[in-house]
Amino acid sequence: MLLKLDIPIYSLIVFSDNCELKKITLKSDNSKVIYNYELKFTINELINTIPKPILSIEEINMIYNKLFPYTQVNSEIRNAHINNIKIY
């Protein structure tokens, strides 16, 4: 596990309002597939289920610094991902 923290982790897969989502079966209660207009509500809903405080500012910064590099992909990889999604 990349983060090595004993905290609840949720996966939010967010699509634009212009997308048409097909029937999706999720195998985890910690995953959600939503439209971007649902994002604020979904995050607030999740925040309200977690005991506070759960992370310090230092821990949040550490998580951000570990995950940020994984968000930096070139346009070729991004386009390949989009094309793979279109197949399904």
C-alpha positions, 0 to 999 in steps of 0.5 A: 500500500502506497500510503501506509495509513490506517484511515478510511480511503474513498475512491471517487470517479467523477465524470462531467455532466455531458457524459452518459454513465452506463450501468456500473457495478462496484465491488467496494463500498468505498468507491463511488461513480458520480457526476461532477455536480454531485461531488460537493454533496458526496464529499460532505456526506463522506466527511460527516461519517468520519470521526474528527480529527482524523489527520494532521496538516502534516499528514495531509501534506504527506499524502498530497506529496505522495499522490501528486506525481500520479496525477501528472501524466502526459497527453499521450497517456491521458488520450489512451485512457480516454480511448480505453474508456470509450471502448466500454 
